[in-house]
Amino acid sequence: MSTPIGLGPTPPEIPADELAVASAIPESQGRLIWRRFVGNKVAVASVFILLLIILFSFSAIGIGPIPGWWQYGYKALNPQVNGGNPTLSLVPQFLGGNGISLGEHPFGQDRIGKDYFAMTMRGIQNSALVMVVLGLIATVVGVVVGAIAGYYRGTVDAILMRVTDVFIVIPALVIGSVVGHWFGALGAPVLAIMLGFFSWMGIARLVRGEFLSLREREFVEAARVAGASDMRIIFKHILPNAMGVVIVSATLIMASAILLETALSYLGYGIRSPDVSLGLLISSNQSAFQTRPWLFWWPGAFIVSLALLVNFVGDGLRDAFDPRHRRFKLSKMRETRPEPELEAQP
């Protein structure tokens, strides 16, 4: 049979069984985790809102020598406007309001005239800085301690875990108060670094448990037979398989870091004046709760928002890395619940 002019030979048909095999190729682990995380709408929305808040705070008042778009600084004294009340208006004019506008001082002013919007943005910056730096330091130290203890076991494991137990029985607020008393006046970065060296105990125990399980796998024995060193086995072969626990634990440490820094600043052991912290703002204006309540609204709202958003992200990562932790949905339970059988009428 001749081939039509201008057309190539007809491609051979692929059998249906080969198409089924090709379509059944498994996804990579990273793509599968990403698909699970993206499917969690609450976690994705939390990441977006969290980044939006942090970027907004840095763009508003700037950082270091880089200025922001907001006209007032968090240290500048300004004349009282509107009696120090917030000038933020969110009610449109057709609803009887003043229109949507920020005004001179959208979050109001404190007793000496400082712009509360700029101070709140600076508090968010410090909270974000403490969250990231403390989380990274605690994660690195905890992973190293837990990995060495879980891999070598025996005497090394016993010594490291007893040291961990000594630190873990001391309340975090007590350790934080001592650290903050000595290093709080040096600024948020130094305070975050020092707190990070005393916040690694929980992740160390989790990583140790993962290493105790993974060190008995076949790929570890194969690496030993191939002559790989202990450090290479720990950090190149076992640790990548434990990254799920590490990432989720690091996220939860960051959430607790926000609350720890806020509590320390409220008690006077964290970030000190003239710098600003969300907890310090609440502590400095606690006597004005009845007369100027907005001095509590804004820092309190952002403290709760930041902590909740980071926790939602951590829950999404946990569900993505470990599908056994599935969220309970009442609607699905109703759909899958069998209907009662009707008794036959005589």
C-alpha positions in Angstrom: 0.0 0.0 0.0 1.5 3.3 -1.0 1.9 6.3 1.3 -0.2 9.4 0.5 1.8 12.2 -1.1 3.0 14.8 1.5 2.4 12.5 4.5 4.9 10.5 6.4 4.4 6.8 7.3 1.6 6.2 9.9 3.1 5.8 13.4 2.6 2.4 14.9 -0.2 2.1 17.5 1.0 1.7 21.1 -0.7 -1.2 22.9 -3.0 -0.4 25.7 -1.0 -2.4 28.2 2.1 -0.3 27.5 0.2 2.9 27.8 -1.1 1.8 31.2 2.5 1.0 32.3 3.7 4.4 31.1 1.0 6.3 32.9 1.7 4.4 36.1 5.2 5.7 36.4 5.6 6.8 40.1 6.2 10.4 41.0 9.4 11.5 42.6 9.3 12.0 46.4 9.9 15.8 46.1 7.1 16.2 43.6 4.7 14.1 45.7 5.4 16.2 48.8 5.0 19.4 46.8 1.7 18.3 45.4 0.4 17.4 48.9 1.5 20.7 50.3 0.0 22.7 47.5 -3.2 20.8 47.9 -3.5 22.1 51.5 -5.2 25.5 50.9 -4.8 26.7 54.5 -1.0 26.1 54.5 -0.5 27.8 51.1 -2.6 30.8 52.1 -0.7 31.0 55.4 2.6 31.1 53.5 1.4 33.8 51.3 0.0 36.0 54.1 3.1 35.4 56.3 5.4 36.6 53.5 3.1 39.5 52.7 3.2 40.7 56.3 7.0 40.4 56.6 7.7 42.1 53.3 5.2 44.8 54.1 7.0 45.6 57.4 10.4 45.8 55.7 9.2 47.9 52.8 7.3 50.3 55.1 10.1 51.5 57.4 13.1 50.0 55.6 16.0 48.3 57.2 19.3 49.8 58.2 20.4 52.5 55.8 17.7 51.6 53.3 14.6 53.8 53.8 11.1 52.7 53.5 8.0 54.3 51.9 6.5 55.4 55.3 7.2 59.0 56.3 7.8 58.4 60.0 10.5 56.5 61.8 9.9 54.3 64.9 12.2 56.5 67.0 11.0 60.0 65.9 8.9 62.2 68.2 6.0 63.8 66.4 3.2 66.3 67.3 0.0 64.7 68.5 -2.5 64.3 65.7 -6.2 63.5 66.4 -5.4 63.2 70.1 -3.1 60.2 69.4 -6.1 58.2 68.1 -5.7 56.0 65.0 -6.4 57.8 61.8 -7.0 54.6 59.8 -10.3 54.6 58.0 -11.7 51.5 56.3 -15.4 52.5 55.9 -16.2 53.9 52.4 -18.0 57.2 52.1 -21.2 55.8 50.6 -21.6 53.8 53.9 -21.3 57.0 56.0 -17.5 56.7 56.7 -14.5 58.9 55.9 -13.4 56.8 53.0 -10.5 54.3 52.8 -7.3 56.0 53.9 -4.3 55.6 56.2 -4.2 59.2 57.5 -1.2 60.7 59.3 -0.9 57.9 62.0 -3.1 54.9 61.0 -2.3 53.0 64.2 -2.3 56.1 66.4 0.5 57.5 68.6 1.9 56.6 72.0 2.0 59.0 74.9 5.1 60.9 73.7 4.0 61.1 70.1 5.9 58.2 68.4 4.1 56.8 65.3 2.6 53.5 66.4 2.5 52.2 62.8 6.2 52.5 62.4 6.8 51.0 65.9 4.6 48.0 65.1 6.3 47.4 61.8 9.7 47.5 63.6 8.3 44.9 66.1 7.3 42.6 63.2 10.8 42.9 61.7 12.4 41.9 65.0 9.9 39.0 65.5 10.6 37.7 62.0 14.4 38.1 62.5 14.3 36.2 65.8 12.0 33.5 64.3 14.4 32.8 61.4 17.7 33.0 63.2 16.6 31.1 66.3 15.0 28.4 64.1 18.2 28.0 62.0 20.5 27.8 65.0 18.3 25.4 66.9 17.8 23.2 63.9 21.5 22.9 63.1 22.5 22.2 66.6 19.7 19.7 67.2 20.3 17.9 63.9 24.0 17.4 64.7 23.4 16.2 68.3 20.6 13.9 67.3 22.3 12.5 64.3 25.5 11.7 66.2 23.6 10.2 69.1 21.3 8.1 66.9 24.1 6.8 64.7 26.8 5.9 67.2 24.4 4.8 70.0 26.1 3.3 73.1 28.1 5.6 75.3 27.9 8.6 72.9 24.2 8.3 72.8 23.9 8.1 76.6 26.1 11.1 77.2 24.4 13.4 74.6 20.9 12.4 75.7 21.7 13.0 79.4 22.9 16.5 78.5 19.7 17.0 76.4 17.6 15.9 79.4 19.4 18.4 81.7 18.4 21.3 79.4 15.0 20.0 78.5 13.7 19.8 82.1 14.5 23.5 82.6 11.5 25.7 81.5 12.2 27.6 78.3 11.1 30.9 79.9 13.6 30.5 82.7 16.5 29.9 80.3 15.3 32.6 78.1 15.1 35.1 81.0 18.7 34.4 81.9 19.9 34.6 78.3 17.9 37.8 77.7 19.2 39.4 80.9 22.7 39.1 79.5 22.2 39.5 75.8 18.9 41.3 75.3 20.4 44.8 75.2 22.7 43.8 72.4 19.9 43.6 69.8 17.6 41.1 68.2 20.2 39.2 66.2 22.5 38.5 69.2 19.5 37.5 71.4 18.2 35.2 68.7 21.6 33.4 68.3 21.9 32.9 72.0 18.4 31.6 72.4 19.0 29.3 69.5 21.7 27.5 71.4 19.2 26.7 74.2 16.3 25.6 72.0 17.6 22.5 70.2 16.6 19.8 72.6 13.2 18.8 71.1 14.5 18.4 67.5 17.5 16.5 68.7 15.4 13.8 70.3 13.3 13.5 67.1 16.3 13.3 64.8 17.9 10.7 67.1 14.8 8.5 66.8 14.8 8.7 63.0 18.5 7.8 62.9 18.1 4.8 65.2 15.6 3.5 62.6 17.4 4.5 59.4 20.8 3.2 60.4 19.6 -0.4 60.1 18.5 0.0 56.5 20.1 -1.8 53.6 21.4 1.4 51.9 23.4 2.2 55.0 25.0 -1.2 55.1 25.8 -0.8 51.4 27.5 2.5 52.1 29.6 0.9 54.9 30.7 -1.9 52.6 31.7 0.6 50.0 34.0 2.2 52.5 32.1 5.5 53.2 33.2 7.3 56.3 30.8 7.8 59.2 30.3 11.5 58.5 29.5 10.8 54.9 27.0 8.1 55.9 25.4 10.5 58.4 25.1 13.6 56.3 24.9 12.2 52.8 22.9 9.0 53.2 20.8 9.1 56.4 20.1 12.8 56.9 18.4 13.3 53.5 15.9 10.5 54.5 15.1 12.3 57.7 14.5 15.8 56.3 10.8 15.5 56.7 11.1 15.4 60.5 13.7 18.1 60.4 11.7 20.6 58.3 8.5 20.1 60.3 10.3 20.5 63.6 12.1 23.6 62.4 8.9 25.2 61.5 7.3 24.5 64.9 10.4 25.9 66.6 10.0 29.1 64.6 6.4 29.4 65.8 7.5 29.0 69.5 10.3 31.5 68.9 7.8 34.3 68.2 6.0 33.6 71.5 9.2 33.2 73.5 10.7 36.5 72.2 7.3 38.2 72.9 7.1 36.9 76.5 10.7 37.8 77.2 10.3 41.4 75.9 7.1 41.7 77.9 8.9 40.7 81.1 11.8 43.1 80.3 14.4 40.4 79.5 14.2 40.6 75.7 14.7 43.4 73.3 15.3 46.7 75.1 14.4 50.3 74.3 15.1 52.3 72.1 14.6 49.2 69.9 11.1 47.9 69.5 9.4 44.5 70.0 5.8 43.5 69.9 6.0 42.3 73.4 7.8 45.4 74.5 5.0 47.6 73.0 2.4 45.8 75.1 4.5 46.0 78.3 5.3 49.7 77.9 1.6 50.6 77.4 -0.1 48.3 79.8 -1.1 51.2 82.1 -3.1 52.8 79.2 -5.3 49.7 78.5 -8.5 51.5 79.6 -7.9 54.9 78.0 -5.9 54.0 74.8 -6.8 50.3 74.0 -5.4 50.5 70.4 -1.9 50.4 71.9 -2.7 46.8 72.6 -4.8 45.9 69.5 -2.1 46.1 66.9 0.8 44.4 68.5 -1.5 41.7 70.0 -3.1 41.1 66.6 0.2 40.6 64.9 1.6 38.4 67.6 -1.4 36.0 67.3 -1.3 36.2 63.5 2.3 35.4 63.1 2.2 32.5 65.5 -0.9 31.0 63.9 0.4 31.4 60.4 3.6 29.6 61.1 1.8 26.8 62.9 -0.6 26.4 59.9 2.5 26.1 57.6 4.0 23.5 60.0 0.8 21.5 59.9 0.8 21.6 56.1 4.4 20.4 55.9 3.6 17.6 58.4 0.7 16.4 56.3 2.8 16.7 53.1 5.8 14.7 54.5 3.7 12.1 56.4 0.4 11.4 54.7 -0.7 9.3 57.8 -1.5 12.5 59.6 -4.6 13.3 57.7 -7.0 16.0 58.8 -10.4 15.0 60.0 -13.2 16.1 57.7 -16.8 15.7 58.9 -18.2 16.0 55.4 -16.2 13.0 54.2 -17.2 11.0 57.2 -20.9 11.7 56.3 -20.3 10.6 52.7 -18.6 7.3 53.6 -20.9 6.4 56.5 -23.2 3.5 55.4 -26.9 4.1 55.5 -28.9 1.9 57.9 -30.7 -0.9 56.2 -34.5 -0.7 56.2 -36.3 -3.6 57.8 -38.5 -5.5 55.5 -42.2 -4.9 56.0 -44.2 -8.0 56.6 
